[in-house]
Amino acid sequence: MNPYWLEEPSPARPETKLDGRADVAIVGAGITGCSAALRLAEAGLRVRVHDARGVGEGASGRNGGFALGGGAARYDVARETYGAERAAAFWRWTHEALDQMAELAGDALRRPGSYRLAGDEEEREEIRLEYEALREDGFAAEWLDDVPGGAAGRFHGAISHPHDGSIQPARFVRRLAAAATAAGVEIREHDRVEDVEALEADGVLVATDGYGHGLVPELADLVWPTRGQVIASAPLARVLYDRPHYARQGFDYWQQLPDGRILLGGFRDVSILDELTDSEETTPTIQSSLESFLHELAGEVVAVTHRWAGIFGLTQDMLPLVGEVPSRDGRVWVAGGYSGHGNVLGFACGALVADAILGDLSSPQLRLFDPRRFF
């Protein structure tokens, strides 16, 4: 079955053709590539985007539709790992990115907030530490001993994040692509890149996240392709979940869409080694787990209308890789490795790497995400 998000027709966009060499060639027409392309074109550069599929048809159209602030690690863990000042700056930067996305997204983005749920007493203690760290550093968060709606009475506490949202990711990326082409970007869909050095451009940005593994060999062991599987139900007549929910360290995540469907992803830990792959095939083991949990969430047996898988890039320290690829003489850049949080981080890192290509290296996030930390 096709991803639910990609069933929406792709709107027409301006056609742009560049003659000759580009200033920057971008591999990947997802959220990162389109964000970077728009930023670079608005600065006056000649930009050409290549994608093996259509715009937004990779990870950007195959995820759970969450738009969350922060990173993949819990905030208290991020403070301990990256340092308190760096972690706080990182979190605020993602919140600013969400606000910027809202200005561009229109009805592709809703901002009802999100719930991070504790599946057991151990997780309750862990996310309570996160909540206290967030409040200590001035972030808006609320602690709930229970949550309303369909999750009531089933979990052991929750953090309410009022800044978060839900996104129709394919719609948003297609709007970014339309803005980019209006600014002069050429987008070549169904144009697979096999060799970044062969691209007709002064510089190259690889923005494929977990796809294209091995396209830049130096990064092959740093960004691990990882599969995420998702299902969507037939529409329900009642609203059980009014915002994105996620539990069990993010292994389970779900939301109810405006048309009443429950969209549910996760359970990667049921067969975790099998999910370290770049194959988009769904598997019976995880699909069965998802379907069983869907019936629990709905309180009844409900039909599954959509099943799909997408690939995201996982990194060892749960931080993206953004910057120059070492040993490529400043010609090849990368932005990816979002560890499952690519909707907001992808947008933000696209703009970040574009600014770096333009010569602005002032952002503290560039130092935090620098690929050279692994070399």
Protein Blocks (a to p, Z undefined) as FASTA:
>chain_A
ZZfklmpccddddddddehjdfbdcehjafklmmmmmmmmmnopacddddfbdehilmml
mcnoiacehdfbdfklmmmmnopklmmmmmmmmmmmmmmmmmmnmmmbccebpadddfbf
klmmmmmmmmmmmmmnopacdddfbdehjlgokagbdaddfkbccddfklmmmmmmmmmm
mnopacdehiacfblklpccfbdcddekjgoihklmmlmmmmccdddddddddddfbdfb
fcdcdeehhlaccdddfkopacdeejklmmmmlmmccbfbdcfklmmmmmmmmmmmnopa
cddfbdcdddddddfkopacedddehilomaccdehknopammmmmmmmmmmmmmmnopa
kbfklmmmomklmZZ
